[in-house]
Amino acid sequence: MAAKWPLNWSVLACFLLNTCLAQLNNHPTKTNAVSIVLLYPFTSCDQLITEFPFASAFLVAVETINSSREFNFSLSVQWNDTRCSELVGIATMSEQWKRGVKAFIGPGNQSYCATSARIAASWNIPMISYVIIILATNPEYAPAFMVSASKQGMTNGDYVYIVSTLSEIYLGQAVDYWWAGISGAVNQTEAKKAWNSVLTLVPSPHNVTKYKKFQKRVVAKLNDFHGVRTRTSQTPENTLHYAAYLYDAVYLYALALNKTISNGQHPRNGVAVVDNTKDIYFESVTGFHVHVDVNGDAVFNMVLLDFLKTTSRVGEMKAVGEFKLVKSGNQTLELFPDMNISWSEDGQQTSPPVDTPPCGFNFELCSTASPGPTMRPDKNVHIVVAVVISILIVACCALVIFFGRKYSFEKELANQIWKVNYGDIVRRSTMGIGLSRLSNMSELNTIGRRQSSDITLGTYKGNPVVIKRVEKDNIDLTRAVLLELKQIRDVHHVNLTKFFGACVDAPNICILTEFCSRGSLQEIILNEEIKLDIIFIHSFMLDIAMGMEHIHSVDIKFHGHLTSSNCVVDSRWVLKITDHGLREFKSANDLLKLLWTAPEILRQRNNQYNGSPKGDVYSFGIIVHELETRGLPFSECRLDPEGQFSFFNRSRNFKVEI
């Protein structure tokens, strides 16, 4: 098992080539100059660029290209200070585009590099810019991390730690670099011992002399930019690898441009330039060989460093092998003669760790696993005990909550808080007053007389209530009845009448519900003095639908006896559904009320206890018919209720006339 840790400042140069489609003619020769422009923040907001400018690498690259016979063209150069400003950079690009520039190098500032690239692409002009990615994990963290890994038993050869840097200057440095400036909190002896498990990758220069000459040329040309002030005295040698990235960017562009011209394509054809940067091999000015593959990714030779013991000191970093490029674009590791990699803290293990531990990462491959450094027995026991205790605590809490709620529920059932003392009710007057003056139909008078005998007004604890008598000798308070009473008491909705309670003491068995002063919907429908426009009718329909939706969503599940007489209207003309639930309190239905009942329910025995949400929808449809016709259900049949019910029960295909 291996892990990569970028524990050093690592700098990655990426070449961004942004282009658009276009085709032009006129191919320059060596005698013709290709004009390119360097966009560089000489007066920069980046402290690194301001203090240690490296733009002269651009001039060094151009000088090298123009003096080389490899290229059949020359480069004519200009430069502009973008002043770390997006607006200045764009204005400069526009001006140079008008002058016929063939390519842009830069701008070298990631904050507006993307914007500049899109503009260059819209002009079909190649733009090459380097992007520096700095992983801010300083070298001082590495030894502290390795000491911690050693204390966890993770430097015994089962793990490999890989550190990488793209700065080839570290190749020649000993181990001192990695713990320079370590505080006293980290023991250097322990850190150096743990470092035996660390491998380091750095670029492998093949031509150190060439790179040294390049550094001198960059420093010498720092003042060659006319009108730009630079600070040559403040340019340390170990910052010049940034200049190498700029040099390589220009050189890569020249290689692609040379290939583009050789293929008979125009140098301003950005697509062609981009395609010709791929699958190219070249030697970086830093000394290592680079291959830009077909995906545009750069691959180069890397040297493998390992911490080896020496006779004079605890140990130092030594080059033990090299990852070399092969023609396929891949890399192969070649160890140097007489060099071996130390894979463990004690330096005794000479073979790399296996990809998977013998017993698996969780000992799933062994029946009796012997714990390794990643699973210490004492730590495992503590973890298991903590998990078991946590599960028990959660389970106990869940049980306490469950039984607590159950106890409260059963206590509420036993307390019978819904129960009403009949002596607390103050009777007032009878209801059904309006029905006698609505029509001369004999059946309506019959309804009015029946309602007057069953329903009266009263006051309970200061609230006006409707007292509905229950025509039963007694109510058996079974658990099912108690649950139903609790359910109806817990239901609250603006389109349902409030349930105040019930009296179950014979002979005064009754139900108390909210009083609505404007009477039932049936009374309003049959009262010719009340004008019902379409808005009024739709408002009543919506109130019924909302009330029934709530009934269907709670434990009551369905109404079962939805009629226009069971829809009452309060003083604010809000319709409320009443007589829902409490099925044990209901007596046998009279024939007229069965006209609102769905046929499939009528055919069932004991249909006064039956119902369904679909049956409620049928009843709602009958009420809608009443609202539209302002008449009783099936009044077009011209039969009394008994005759209508007998006819409906026999007929299978009866349809209401609309």
C-alpha positions in Angstrom: 0.0 0.0 0.0 1.5 3.4 -1.0 0.5 7.0 -0.3 1.6 10.1 -2.1 2.3 13.2 0.0 3.4 16.5 -1.7 5.4 17.6 1.3 7.6 20.1 -0.5 6.9 23.3 -2.4 6.1 21.9 -5.8 5.9 24.0 -8.9 4.2 22.7 -12.0 4.4 24.6 -15.4 1.4 24.0 -17.6 1.2 25.3 -21.2 -2.2 26.7 -22.2 -2.8 26.9 -25.9 -6.1 28.5 -26.7 -7.2 28.7 -30.3 -10.2 29.0 -32.7 -10.7 27.8 -36.3 -9.4 29.8 -39.3 -7.2 29.2 -42.4 -4.9 31.9 -44.0 -2.2 31.8 -46.6 1.3 33.4 -46.9 3.9 31.2 -45.2 7.0 33.0 -44.0 10.5 31.8 -44.7 13.6 32.2 -42.5 14.0 35.7 -44.0 10.5 36.6 -42.9 9.9 37.4 -39.2 7.0 36.0 -37.2 5.9 38.7 -34.8 5.1 37.6 -31.2 4.4 39.6 -28.1 5.3 39.0 -24.5 2.6 40.0 -22.1 4.3 40.2 -18.7 3.4 42.0 -15.4 6.6 43.9 -14.9 4.9 46.1 -12.3 3.2 43.2 -10.7 0.9 42.5 -7.8 2.7 39.2 -7.4 5.6 39.7 -5.0 7.5 36.8 -6.5 7.5 38.3 -10.0 8.2 41.8 -8.6 11.2 40.9 -6.5 12.6 38.2 -8.8 11.7 39.0 -12.4 12.6 36.4 -14.9 11.1 37.8 -18.2 14.5 37.9 -19.7 14.1 34.2 -20.3 11.8 35.2 -23.2 14.7 37.1 -24.9 17.1 34.1 -24.3 14.6 31.7 -25.9 14.1 34.0 -28.9 17.8 34.5 -29.3 18.3 30.7 -29.3 15.6 30.0 -31.8 16.7 32.8 -34.2 20.3 31.5 -34.1 19.3 27.8 -34.7 19.2 26.3 -38.2 16.5 23.9 -36.9 13.8 26.6 -37.6 13.0 28.0 -41.0 11.8 31.3 -39.7 12.8 34.0 -37.3 10.9 35.6 -34.4 10.3 39.3 -34.1 9.5 40.2 -30.6 7.7 43.0 -28.6 6.7 43.1 -25.0 4.1 45.0 -23.0 3.7 45.5 -19.3 0.2 44.3 -18.3 0.6 45.9 -14.8 -1.3 43.0 -13.2 -4.5 44.5 -14.6 -7.0 42.6 -16.7 -8.2 45.8 -18.5 -4.6 46.8 -19.4 -3.9 43.3 -20.6 -6.9 43.2 -22.8 -6.3 46.7 -24.2 -2.7 45.7 -25.0 -3.8 42.5 -26.8 -6.3 44.5 -28.9 -3.6 47.0 -30.0 -1.1 44.2 -30.9 -3.8 42.3 -32.8 -4.4 45.4 -35.0 -0.7 45.4 -35.8 -0.9 41.8 -37.0 0.8 39.9 -34.2 1.1 36.1 -34.8 1.1 34.8 -31.2 0.9 36.0 -27.6 3.2 34.7 -24.9 1.7 35.3 -21.4 0.1 37.1 -19.6 1.4 35.0 -16.8 -1.3 36.1 -14.3 -3.9 33.4 -13.6 -6.5 35.9 -12.4 -7.1 37.1 -16.0 -5.3 34.4 -18.1 -8.6 32.7 -19.0 -10.2 35.9 -20.2 -7.2 36.7 -22.4 -7.1 33.2 -23.7 -10.8 33.4 -24.9 -10.1 36.7 -26.6 -7.1 35.2 -28.4 -9.2 32.2 -29.4 -11.8 34.4 -30.9 -9.1 36.0 -33.1 -7.7 32.5 -33.9 -4.3 33.6 -32.6 -2.3 31.1 -30.5 -1.6 32.2 -26.9 0.9 30.4 -24.7 1.0 31.0 -21.0 2.6 29.2 -18.1 0.6 28.4 -15.0 2.5 27.8 -11.7 0.7 25.7 -9.2 2.3 25.9 -5.7 1.3 23.3 -3.2 1.8 25.2 0.1 3.0 22.3 2.2 6.4 23.4 3.4 9.4 21.0 4.0 9.2 21.6 7.8 6.0 19.6 7.9 7.5 16.4 6.4 9.7 15.3 9.4 6.9 16.0 11.9 4.5 13.9 9.8 7.0 11.1 9.6 7.7 11.1 13.3 3.9 10.8 13.9 3.7 7.9 11.4 6.6 6.2 13.2 4.8 6.4 16.6 1.8 4.8 15.0 3.9 1.8 13.8 3.5 2.8 10.2 7.2 2.9 9.1 7.8 -0.8 9.4 7.8 -1.5 5.7 4.1 -1.9 5.2 3.7 1.7 3.9 5.6 3.9 1.4 5.6 7.7 1.6 6.4 9.6 -1.7 7.6 13.2 -1.7 8.0 15.0 -5.0 9.3 18.3 -6.3 9.7 19.7 -9.8 12.7 21.8 -8.7 15.7 20.0 -10.0 18.0 22.1 -7.8 17.2 19.7 -4.9 18.8 16.8 -6.6 22.3 17.7 -5.3 21.2 18.6 -1.8 21.6 16.3 1.1 19.0 15.6 3.7 19.5 18.9 5.5 17.0 20.6 3.3 14.1 18.5 4.5 14.3 19.6 8.1 15.9 23.0 7.9 14.4 25.2 10.6 12.7 22.4 12.5 11.5 23.5 15.9 12.5 21.7 19.0 9.2 19.9 19.1 10.4 17.4 16.5 13.4 15.2 17.3 15.8 15.2 14.4 17.1 11.7 15.2 13.5 10.3 15.2 12.7 12.2 12.0 15.8 10.9 10.2 15.1 7.4 11.3 11.5 7.6 10.1 12.7 9.0 6.8 13.9 5.6 5.7 10.3 4.9 4.6 10.3 8.0 2.3 11.0 8.1 -1.4 11.6 11.4 -3.2 11.1 12.2 -6.9 12.9 15.1 -8.6 13.5 15.9 -12.3 16.8 14.5 -13.6 19.0 17.0 -15.4 21.2 15.5 -18.2 23.0 18.7 -19.0 23.9 20.7 -15.9 26.3 22.8 -17.8 23.6 23.9 -20.3 21.3 24.9 -17.4 24.1 26.9 -15.7 24.7 28.9 -18.9 21.0 29.5 -19.3 20.9 31.0 -15.7 23.7 33.4 -16.5 22.1 34.5 -19.7 18.8 35.2 -17.9 20.6 37.3 -15.3 22.6 39.2 -17.9 19.5 40.1 -20.0 17.3 41.4 -17.1 18.0 45.0 -18.1 17.4 44.5 -21.8 13.7 45.5 -21.5 13.6 49.1 -22.5 11.7 51.4 -20.2 11.3 48.6 -17.6 13.1 48.6 -14.2 14.4 45.2 -12.9 16.3 44.2 -9.9 19.2 41.9 -11.0 20.8 42.0 -7.6 17.8 40.4 -6.0 17.5 37.4 -8.3 18.8 34.4 -6.4 19.8 31.4 -8.4 17.2 29.0 -6.9 14.3 31.2 -8.3 15.5 30.9 -11.9 13.6 27.7 -12.6 10.5 30.0 -13.1 12.5 31.5 -16.0 13.0 28.0 -17.3 9.2 27.5 -17.6 8.9 30.7 -19.7 11.8 29.6 -21.9 10.3 26.2 -22.5 6.9 27.8 -23.3 8.5 29.9 -26.1 10.6 27.0 -27.3 7.6 24.7 -27.4 5.7 27.3 -29.4 8.6 27.5 -31.9 8.6 23.7 -32.3 4.9 23.7 -33.0 5.2 26.7 -35.3 8.0 25.1 -37.3 5.9 22.0 -37.7 2.9 24.1 -38.7 4.8 25.9 -41.4 6.4 22.7 -42.7 2.9 21.3 -43.1 1.9 24.2 -45.3 -0.3 25.9 -42.7 -0.4 29.5 -41.6 1.3 30.5 -38.3 -1.9 32.3 -37.2 -3.9 29.1 -37.5 -4.3 28.4 -33.8 -5.9 24.9 -34.2 -2.9 23.8 -36.3 -0.4 25.2 -33.8 -2.2 23.4 -30.9 -2.3 20.0 -32.7 1.4 20.3 -33.6 2.4 20.7 -29.9 1.2 17.1 -29.2 3.4 14.1 -29.4 6.6 16.2 -29.3 9.9 15.3 -27.6 12.3 18.0 -26.6 15.0 18.8 -24.1 14.0 21.4 -21.5 16.5 24.1 -20.8 16.6 22.7 -17.2 18.3 19.6 -18.6 15.6 16.9 -18.5 13.9 15.4 -21.5 10.2 16.2 -22.0 7.5 14.4 -23.9 4.2 16.1 -24.6 1.8 13.3 -25.3 -1.3 13.2 -27.5 -3.4 14.6 -24.6 -1.1 17.6 -24.2 0.4 16.2 -20.9 4.1 16.7 -20.3 6.1 13.7 -19.1 9.8 13.8 -18.2 12.6 11.9 -16.6 12.6 11.7 -12.8 15.3 10.7 -10.4 14.4 8.5 -7.4 16.0 9.6 -4.1 16.1 7.4 -1.0 17.4 8.2 2.5 20.5 6.0 3.0 22.8 5.7 6.0 26.4 6.9 5.6 29.5 6.5 7.7 29.9 10.1 8.6 26.3 11.0 9.6 22.9 9.6 10.3 22.1 9.5 6.6 21.4 11.6 3.5 19.3 11.6 0.4 20.9 9.6 -2.4 19.9 8.9 -6.0 19.1 5.2 -6.3 17.4 5.1 -9.7 15.8 6.9 -12.5 12.4 6.9 -14.3 13.3 7.1 -17.9 11.1 8.0 -20.9 10.7 5.3 -23.6 9.5 5.7 -27.1 6.0 4.8 -26.2 5.8 7.8 -23.9 5.8 5.7 -20.7 8.4 5.6 -18.0 10.5 2.7 -16.7 12.4 2.6 -13.4 16.1 1.7 -13.7 18.1 1.4 -10.5 21.7 2.6 -10.4 24.4 0.0 -9.9 25.0 -1.1 -6.3 21.9 0.8 -5.2 19.0 -0.6 -3.3 15.9 1.0 -1.9 15.3 1.0 1.9 11.6 0.2 2.5 11.5 0.2 6.3 12.6 2.4 9.2 15.4 0.1 10.3 16.6 -0.2 6.7 16.5 -4.0 6.7 13.6 -4.5 4.3 14.8 -4.6 0.7 11.5 -5.5 -1.0 8.6 -3.2 -1.6 5.4 -3.7 0.4 2.7 -5.8 -1.2 -0.3 -4.0 -2.7 -2.7 -5.8 -0.3 -1.7 -7.1 3.2 -1.7 -10.9 3.5 -4.9 -10.8 5.6 -6.5 -7.9 3.7 -6.9 -4.4 5.0 -9.7 -5.5 7.4 -8.4 -9.1 8.0 -11.2 -10.4 5.8 -8.8 -12.9 4.2 -7.8 -14.6 7.4 -9.9 -16.7 9.8 -7.7 -15.8 12.8 -6.1 -12.5 12.0 -3.1 -11.4 13.9 -3.3 -7.6 14.2 -0.7 -5.5 12.4 0.4 -1.9 13.0 -2.9 -0.6 11.7 -5.1 -2.5 14.1 -3.7 -2.6 17.6 -5.6 -5.0 20.0 -6.0 -2.5 22.8 -7.2 0.1 20.4 -9.6 -2.3 18.7 -11.1 -3.3 22.1 -11.7 0.3 23.0 -13.4 1.0 19.7 -15.6 -2.1 19.9 -16.6 -1.3 23.5 -17.3 2.3 22.6 -19.5 1.3 19.6 -21.4 -1.3 21.7 -22.0 1.2 24.5 -23.2 3.8 22.0 -25.6 1.3 20.4 -27.0 0.4 23.9 -27.4 4.1 24.8 -29.2 4.8 21.6 -31.4 1.7 22.0 -32.2 2.6 25.6 -33.1 6.2 24.6 -35.4 4.8 21.8 -37.1 2.4 24.2 -37.6 5.2 26.8 -39.1 7.5 24.2 -41.3 4.7 22.8 -42.7 3.5 26.2 -43.0 7.1 27.4 -45.1 8.0 24.5 -47.1 4.8 24.8 -47.7 5.4 28.5 -48.8 9.0 27.8 -51.1 7.7 25.1 -52.7 5.1 27.3 -53.0 7.6 30.1 -54.8 10.0 27.8 -57.2 7.2 26.7 -58.0 6.3 30.3 -58.5 9.9 31.4 -61.4 10.3 28.9 -60.8 14.0 28.6 -63.5 14.0 25.9 -66.2 13.0 28.4 -68.9 15.6 29.0 -71.1 15.8 32.1 -74.7 16.3 30.8 -75.4 18.6 33.7 -72.8 21.1 32.3 -74.8 21.6 29.1 -77.3 24.5 29.0 -80.0 23.7 26.4 -81.3 26.6 24.3 -83.6 26.1 21.4 -84.3 23.7 18.6 -82.8 23.7 15.2 -84.2 23.0 11.8 -86.3 26.2 11.9 -85.6 27.2 8.4 -86.7 23.9 6.7 -90.4 24.4 7.3 -90.5 27.6 5.3 -88.3 26.4 2.4 -90.7 24.3 0.5 -94.1 22.6 0.7 -92.6 19.2 -0.1 -93.8 16.7 2.4 -90.4 15.0 2.6 -88.7 18.2 3.7 -91.2 18.7 6.5 -90.4 15.2 7.5 -86.7 15.9 7.5 -87.3 19.1 9.5 -89.3 17.4 12.1 -86.7 14.6 12.4 -83.8 17.0 12.7 -85.7 19.1 15.2 -86.1 16.1 17.5 -82.5 14.9 17.1 -80.5 18.2 17.1 -80.8 21.1 19.6 -78.7 24.1 20.5 -77.0 24.6 23.7 -74.0 26.1 25.5 -71.1 24.2 27.0 -68.5 26.0 29.0 -69.5 29.3 27.4 -69.3 27.9 23.8 -72.4 27.7 21.6 -72.7 24.0 20.6 -74.9 21.7 18.6 -76.3 18.8 20.7 -76.9 15.8 18.6 -78.7 13.0 20.4 -77.7 9.4 19.8 -80.6 7.0 19.4 -78.9 4.2 21.3 -79.6 2.7 24.7 -75.9 2.6 25.7 -72.4 3.0 24.3 -69.9 0.2 25.0 -66.5 2.0 25.6 -64.3 -0.5 24.1 -60.7 0.3 23.2 -61.7 0.9 19.6 -64.4 3.4 20.7 -61.9 5.2 23.0 -59.4 5.4 20.1 -62.0 6.8 17.8 -63.0 9.5 20.4 -59.4 10.5 20.8 -58.9 10.6 17.1 -61.9 12.9 16.5 -60.8 15.1 19.4 -57.3 15.5 17.9 -58.5 16.5 14.4 -58.4 20.2 13.8 -59.1 21.9 10.4 -60.7 25.1 9.3 -63.2 23.2 7.2 -64.2 20.7 9.9 -66.5 21.4 12.9 -64.8 21.3 16.3 -65.6 18.4 18.5 -66.2 19.5 22.1 -67.0 16.1 23.6 -69.6 13.4 24.1 -71.9 12.3 26.9 -72.2 8.5 27.2 -74.5 8.3 30.2 -77.9 6.9 29.3 -80.4 8.2 28.6 -78.6 11.4 27.7 -76.2 10.0 25.1 -75.2 12.9 22.8 -72.4 14.5 20.8 -71.4 18.2 21.1 -70.0 19.9 18.1 -69.3 23.5 17.0 -72.4 25.6 16.1 -72.5 27.3 12.7 -75.1 30.1 12.6 -76.1 30.0 9.0 -77.3 26.4 9.1 -76.6 23.5 6.7 -75.7 23.7 3.1 -78.9 21.9 2.3 -81.0 24.7 3.8 -79.0 27.3 1.8 -79.5 25.4 -1.4 -83.2 25.1 -0.9 -83.7 28.7 0.3 -84.7 30.6 -2.8 -84.1 33.9 -1.1 -80.3 33.2 -1.1 -78.6 33.9 -4.4 -75.8 31.5 -5.2 -73.5 32.8 -8.0 -70.7 30.7 -9.5 -68.1 32.2 -7.1 -70.2 31.2 -4.1 -70.8 27.7 -5.5 -67.1 27.2 -6.2 -66.1 28.5 -2.8 -68.4 25.9 -1.1 -67.0 23.1 -3.4 -63.4 24.1 -2.4 -64.2 24.1 1.3 -65.7 20.6 1.0 -62.7 19.3 -0.9 -60.2 20.7 1.6 -62.1 19.3 4.5 -62.4 15.9 3.0 -58.7 15.9 2.0 -57.8 16.4 5.6 -60.2 13.6 6.8 -58.6 11.2 4.2 -55.1 12.1 5.4 -55.7 11.4 9.2 -56.7 8.3 11.1 -60.4 8.8 10.4 -59.7 7.7 6.8 -63.2 8.4 5.4 -66.5 10.2 6.3 -69.0 7.6 5.1 -72.0 9.9 5.6 -71.2 13.0 3.6 -74.4 14.9 2.7 -75.4 18.5 2.1 -77.1 18.4 5.5 -73.8 17.4 7.1 -72.1 20.5 5.6 -72.8 23.6 7.8 -71.9 27.2 7.2 -70.7 29.6 9.9 -71.2 33.4 10.2 -68.3 34.1 7.8 -69.7 31.9 5.1 -67.0 29.3 5.7 -68.3 25.8 5.0 -67.4 23.1 7.6 -68.0 19.4 7.4 -69.7 17.8 10.5 -70.8 14.3 11.6 -67.4 12.8 10.7 -66.0 9.9 12.6 -67.6 8.3 15.8 -69.1 5.5 13.8 -70.2 3.7 16.9 -72.4 6.6 17.8 -74.3 6.5 14.6 -77.8 5.0 14.3 -79.3 3.5 11.3 -79.6 5.9 8.3 -82.9 7.1 7.1 -83.7 6.4 3.5 -83.3 10.0 2.4 -79.7 10.3 3.6 -78.8 7.1 1.7 -79.3 9.0 -1.5 -75.8 10.4 -1.1 -74.3 6.9 -0.5 -72.4 5.2 -3.3 -74.2 2.2 -4.8 -71.4 -0.3 -3.9 -71.7 0.7 -0.3 -75.5 0.5 -0.3 -75.3 -3.1 -1.3 -73.2 -4.0 1.8 -74.7 -5.1 5.0 -74.6 -2.7 7.9 -73.8 0.1 5.5 -74.1 2.7 8.2 -70.7 1.6 9.5 -69.1 1.3 6.0 -67.5 3.8 3.7 -64.4 4.6 1.7 -62.6 7.6 0.3 -64.0 6.7 -3.1 -67.5 6.6 -1.6 -66.9 10.1 -0.2 -66.0 11.3 -3.7 -69.3 9.9 -5.0 -71.1 11.8 -2.2 -69.2 15.0 -3.1 -70.4 14.6 -6.7 -74.1 14.4 -5.5 -73.5 17.6 -3.5 -72.1 19.3 -6.5 -75.2 18.3 -8.4 -77.3 19.8 -5.7 -75.4 23.1 -5.9 -75.8 23.3 -9.6 -79.5 22.4 -9.8 -80.5 23.8 -6.3 -82.6 20.7 -5.7 -82.5 17.5 -3.7 -80.7 14.5 -5.2 -82.5 12.7 -8.0 -85.5 15.0 -7.7 -86.1 14.4 -11.4 -87.2 10.8 -10.6 -90.4 12.2 -9.1 -90.5 9.4 -6.5 -90.6 9.5 -2.8 -87.3 8.5 -1.0 -88.4 4.9 -0.5 -89.3 4.6 -4.2 -86.0 6.2 -5.2 -83.9 4.0 -3.0 -85.7 0.9 -4.3 -85.2 2.0 -7.9 -81.4 2.7 -7.4 -80.9 -0.6 -5.7 -82.4 -2.5 -8.7 -80.8 -0.3 -11.4 -77.2 -1.0 -12.5 -76.9 1.7 -15.2 -78.8 4.7 -13.8 -77.3 8.1 -14.6 -78.1 11.5 -13.2 -79.5 14.0 -15.7 -77.3 17.1 -15.9 
